[in-house]
Amino acid sequence: MGIDELALILGNVNSTFEFKLEYDITMDIDLDRSWAKQLAQEFDKPYFKGLMQFVKREYDAHTCYPQYSDIFSAFNYCGFDDTKVVIIGQDPYHGPNQANGLCFSVKDGIKHPPSLINIFKEIESDLSIPYPESGNLERWAKQGVLLLNATLTVRAHEAGSHQKQGWEVFTDAVISKLSEKKDGIIFMLWGGYAKKKIKLINTDKHFLLTSGHPSPLSANRGYWFGNEHFSSCNKILGDLGNKNILW
């Protein structure tokens, strides 16, 4: 599929486009229209076609997460034009019924993983917001928080199993596009992996909030709690004339 063909398809639908792979394989991808327009050139690159072939094979042959319809949920809940904050994770939860396409987030009614527990504890301490019942972070995404995993899929019970297949190239392109096209985004980078993405960000026009990872291994050693990222983020948003995030 060429860029012109992709643009034609995007012009006729709201958020769903058909991606034609080699060997007559077709995948329907649900993607927010504003993101699809920004990333059109990325979809036409050989690595992305290879990535989509890999994803289809994996989902056909194995149990993978998140469910297929949620792979691009981070983009569908937070459009390109609406993105004010970016939180970067590594890859989806690999346990049953946990991942919903947003980094650190779980579906309603699912037990909160340790990192998410520590995120909510920090919010409670930082902003005096009561610990929530649901770990579903769609409410953040709808307010302009892009919850982006570097790798968007994973095989069940095999952490990191879909790394180095092309997802990182794609999500690096997402970060670079945001850095290039927008101003005043707050990037919340937690842990060594996320901090490596600083090289993709123009720090002259964007904001960085960095700390250790919220996982117990890091948090229990003093690298997470007390970072006050959530109040700091809202202060920056207020200074820019934007609404606070209701964490």
C-alpha positions as CSV (number, residue, x, y, z in Angstrom):
1,M,0.0,0.0,0.0
2,G,1.3,3.4,-0.9
3,I,0.9,6.6,1.0
4,D,-1.6,8.0,-1.5
5,E,-3.7,4.8,-1.2
6,L,-3.6,5.1,2.6
7,A,-4.6,8.7,2.5
8,L,-7.5,7.9,0.3
9,I,-8.7,5.3,2.7
10,L,-8.3,7.6,5.7
11,G,-10.3,10.2,4.0
12,N,-13.3,7.9,3.8
13,V,-13.5,6.6,7.3
14,N,-13.2,7.9,10.8
15,S,-10.7,5.6,12.5
16,T,-10.5,2.3,10.7
17,F,-8.3,1.5,7.8
18,E,-7.3,-1.6,5.9
19,F,-3.6,-2.5,5.8
20,K,-2.8,-4.9,3.0
21,L,0.2,-7.1,3.8
22,E,2.1,-9.4,1.4
23,Y,0.8,-12.8,0.3
24,D,-2.8,-11.4,0.1
25,I,-3.0,-11.0,3.9
26,T,-5.2,-8.2,5.0
27,M,-5.4,-6.6,8.5
28,D,-7.9,-4.1,9.7
29,I,-6.3,-1.6,12.1
30,D,-8.4,0.7,14.2
31,L,-6.4,4.0,14.7
32,D,-7.4,7.5,15.6
33,R,-7.6,9.5,12.4
34,S,-5.3,12.3,13.7
35,W,-2.6,9.7,14.4
36,A,-3.1,7.9,11.2
37,K,-2.5,11.1,9.2
38,Q,0.6,11.9,11.2
39,L,2.1,8.4,10.8
40,A,1.0,7.6,7.2
41,Q,4.6,7.5,6.0
42,E,5.6,5.1,8.8
43,F,2.9,2.6,7.7
44,D,4.5,2.4,4.2
45,K,7.9,1.4,5.5
46,P,9.1,-2.2,5.0
47,Y,9.7,-2.7,8.8
48,F,6.1,-1.9,9.6
49,K,4.8,-4.3,7.0
50,G,7.0,-7.0,8.5
51,L,5.9,-6.0,12.0
52,M,2.2,-6.4,11.0
53,Q,2.9,-9.8,9.5
54,F,4.7,-10.9,12.7
55,V,1.7,-9.7,14.8
56,K,-0.8,-11.5,12.7
57,R,1.2,-14.7,12.9
58,E,1.6,-14.4,16.6
59,Y,-2.1,-13.7,17.3
60,D,-3.2,-16.5,15.0
61,A,-0.9,-19.1,16.6
62,H,-0.7,-18.0,20.3
63,T,-2.6,-16.2,23.0
64,C,-1.3,-12.7,23.0
65,Y,-2.1,-9.5,24.8
66,P,-3.8,-7.1,24.7
67,Q,-6.7,-8.4,22.7
68,Y,-6.3,-7.5,19.0
69,S,-8.9,-4.7,19.1
70,D,-6.9,-2.9,21.9
71,I,-3.4,-2.9,20.3
72,F,-3.7,0.7,19.3
73,S,-5.9,1.9,22.2
74,A,-3.3,4.3,23.5
75,F,-3.8,6.3,20.3
76,N,-7.5,5.9,20.1
77,Y,-8.2,7.2,23.6
78,C,-5.7,10.1,23.2
79,G,-5.6,11.7,19.8
80,F,-2.4,13.4,18.4
81,D,-4.0,16.8,18.6
82,D,-5.1,16.2,22.2
83,T,-1.8,14.9,23.6
84,K,-0.5,17.0,26.5
85,V,1.4,14.4,28.6
86,V,3.3,11.3,27.6
87,I,4.0,8.4,30.0
88,I,6.3,5.7,28.5
89,G,6.2,2.0,29.5
90,Q,8.1,-1.0,28.1
91,D,5.6,-3.8,27.1
92,P,2.1,-4.9,28.0
93,Y,1.2,-7.0,31.0
94,H,1.4,-10.7,29.9
95,G,-1.1,-12.2,32.4
96,P,-4.7,-13.1,31.5
97,N,-7.1,-10.2,31.1
98,Q,-4.7,-7.5,32.4
99,A,-3.5,-5.4,29.4
100,N,-5.9,-3.0,27.7
101,G,-3.5,-1.2,25.4
102,L,-2.5,1.6,27.8
103,C,0.8,1.4,29.6
104,F,0.5,0.5,33.4
105,S,-3.3,0.2,33.0
106,V,-5.5,-2.8,33.6
107,K,-9.1,-3.6,32.7
108,D,-11.9,-2.8,35.2
109,G,-12.1,-5.3,38.0
110,I,-8.6,-6.6,37.6
111,K,-6.2,-6.7,40.5
112,H,-3.7,-3.9,40.4
113,P,-0.2,-4.9,39.5
114,P,2.6,-3.8,41.9
115,S,3.8,-0.9,39.7
116,L,0.3,0.5,39.4
117,I,-0.2,0.2,43.1
118,N,2.9,2.4,43.7
119,I,1.7,4.9,41.1
120,F,-1.6,5.3,42.9
121,K,0.1,5.5,46.3
122,E,2.3,8.4,44.9
123,I,-0.8,10.2,43.6
124,E,-2.5,9.7,47.0
125,S,0.5,11.2,48.8
126,D,1.2,13.9,46.2
127,L,-2.3,15.2,45.6
128,S,-4.4,13.7,48.5
129,I,-6.5,11.8,45.9
130,P,-8.0,8.7,47.4
131,Y,-6.7,5.3,46.1
132,P,-9.0,4.3,43.3
133,E,-11.0,1.1,42.9
134,S,-10.3,0.7,39.2
135,G,-6.9,0.4,37.6
136,N,-8.2,1.3,34.2
137,L,-6.4,4.5,33.1
138,E,-8.6,5.2,30.2
139,R,-9.8,8.2,32.2
140,W,-6.3,9.7,32.0
141,A,-6.0,9.0,28.3
142,K,-9.2,10.8,27.6
143,Q,-7.8,13.9,29.2
144,G,-4.7,14.0,26.9
145,V,-2.3,11.5,28.6
146,L,-0.7,9.2,26.0
147,L,0.1,6.0,27.8
148,L,2.6,4.5,25.4
149,N,4.3,1.2,25.7
150,A,7.4,0.9,23.6
151,T,6.2,-2.6,22.5
152,L,2.5,-2.8,22.0
153,T,2.0,-6.6,22.1
154,V,3.3,-9.6,24.0
155,R,2.8,-13.4,24.0
156,A,1.0,-14.7,27.1
157,H,3.2,-15.4,30.0
158,E,6.4,-14.4,28.1
159,A,7.5,-11.0,29.1
160,G,9.4,-9.2,26.3
161,S,8.5,-11.8,23.7
162,H,7.5,-9.2,21.1
163,Q,10.5,-6.9,21.6
164,K,12.9,-6.2,18.7
165,Q,10.3,-7.0,16.0
166,G,9.7,-3.4,15.0
167,W,7.5,-2.0,17.7
168,E,10.3,0.0,19.2
169,V,11.0,1.6,15.8
170,F,7.4,2.5,15.5
171,T,6.9,4.0,19.0
172,D,10.2,5.9,18.7
173,A,8.8,7.4,15.5
174,V,5.7,8.4,17.6
175,I,7.8,10.1,20.2
176,S,9.9,11.9,17.5
177,K,6.7,13.0,15.7
178,L,5.3,14.5,18.9
179,S,8.5,16.2,19.7
180,E,8.8,17.7,16.2
181,K,5.2,18.7,15.6
182,K,4.0,19.8,19.0
183,D,5.1,22.2,21.8
184,G,5.0,22.0,25.5
185,I,4.4,18.3,26.0
186,I,5.2,16.9,29.5
187,F,7.2,13.6,29.1
188,M,7.1,11.6,32.3
189,L,10.0,9.1,32.1
190,W,10.2,6.5,34.8
191,G,13.2,4.2,35.0
192,G,16.3,3.6,32.9
193,Y,14.4,2.3,29.8
194,A,12.1,5.3,29.5
195,K,14.9,7.8,30.1
196,K,16.7,6.4,27.0
197,K,14.0,8.1,25.0
198,I,15.2,11.6,26.0
199,K,17.4,11.6,22.9
200,L,14.2,11.6,20.8
201,I,12.8,14.7,22.5
202,N,13.5,18.4,21.9
203,T,14.1,19.5,25.4
204,D,14.1,23.2,24.3
205,K,10.4,23.1,23.8
206,H,9.1,20.2,25.9
207,F,9.2,19.3,29.6
208,L,10.8,16.3,31.2
209,L,9.9,14.7,34.6
210,T,12.2,11.8,35.4
211,S,12.4,9.4,38.3
212,G,13.0,5.8,39.1
213,H,10.5,3.2,37.9
214,P,7.4,2.6,40.1
215,S,8.1,-1.2,40.3
216,P,8.8,-2.4,43.9
217,L,12.4,-3.1,43.0
218,S,13.0,0.6,42.4
219,A,10.4,2.1,44.6
220,N,11.4,0.3,47.7
221,R,15.0,1.6,47.2
222,G,13.8,5.2,47.3
223,Y,13.8,5.9,43.6
224,W,10.0,6.5,43.1
225,F,8.1,7.7,46.1
226,G,8.1,11.5,46.7
227,N,8.8,12.4,43.1
228,E,5.7,14.6,43.1
229,H,5.4,14.2,39.3
230,F,1.6,14.4,39.3
231,S,1.4,17.8,41.0
232,S,4.4,19.0,39.0
233,C,2.7,18.0,35.8
234,N,-0.5,19.9,36.7
235,K,1.5,23.0,37.7
236,I,3.2,23.0,34.2
237,L,-0.2,22.5,32.5
238,G,-1.7,25.4,34.5
239,D,1.3,27.6,33.6
240,L,0.6,26.8,29.9
241,G,-3.1,27.6,30.3
242,N,-4.2,24.0,30.1
243,K,-6.6,22.1,32.4
244,N,-5.2,20.0,35.1
245,I,-5.3,16.2,34.7
246,L,-7.7,14.6,37.1
247,W,-5.4,11.8,38.2
